[in-house]
Amino acid sequence: KPCTLQRGLVGEITHRFERKGLRLAGMKMMQLTDEVLSEHYAHLSGKPFFQRVKDSMMAAPVIVCCFEGLGDVYKRQVRTLAGPTNGRLAAPGTIRGDYSMSFQENIVHTSDSPETAAIELTRFFKPEEIFDYKQATFDYLYANDEY
């Protein structure tokens, strides 16, 4: 999110996901537009804070990332690492618990399901911007019967 870039936390946040063992498959900096955000947050379009959310997300560029791992990556790994949306309610040790005091300026966006992640990845990345490679540490992250 823009707040992460502005606060100089991009490296720290990506490090947390990498340290967990997730493989970085895509990463780029981009400036989000009203059009992209209207699509991305369409489920919030009827809410009174919809424009505030879009304004916040256009305040500075963002770093978009695609992290991959085995199993239920979205809920058990990525979303657990991130913590609940409201940073004030997030436990210490989670990304939001350690770096956020806000519901809006909550450091990181995470997809809520594999289906949503697939849609969001096509929104932010071209197919050639997602890389498939074997991470050198892969055999030391999982037992050989887990993959």
HELIX and SHEET records of a PDB file:
HELIX    1   1 PRO A    2  GLN A    6  1                                   5    
HELIX    2   2 VAL A   10  LYS A   20  1                                  11    
HELIX    3   3 ASP A   34  HIS A   40  1                                   7    
HELIX    4   4 ALA A   42  LEU A   44  5                                   3    
HELIX    5   5 PHE A   50  MET A   57  1                                   8    
HELIX    6   6 VAL A   73  VAL A   78  3                                   6    
HELIX    7   7 ARG A   79  ALA A   82  1                                   4    
HELIX    8   8 GLY A   87  LEU A   89  5                                   3    
HELIX    9   9 ILE A   95  TYR A   99  1                                   5    
HELIX   10  10 PRO A  114  PHE A  124  1                                  11    
HELIX   11  11 PRO A  127  GLU A  129  5                                   3    
HELIX   12  12 PHE A  138  LEU A  141  1                                   4    
SHEET    1   A 2 ARG A  23  MET A  30  0                                        
SHEET    2   A 2 VAL A  62  GLU A  68 -1                                        
END                                                                             
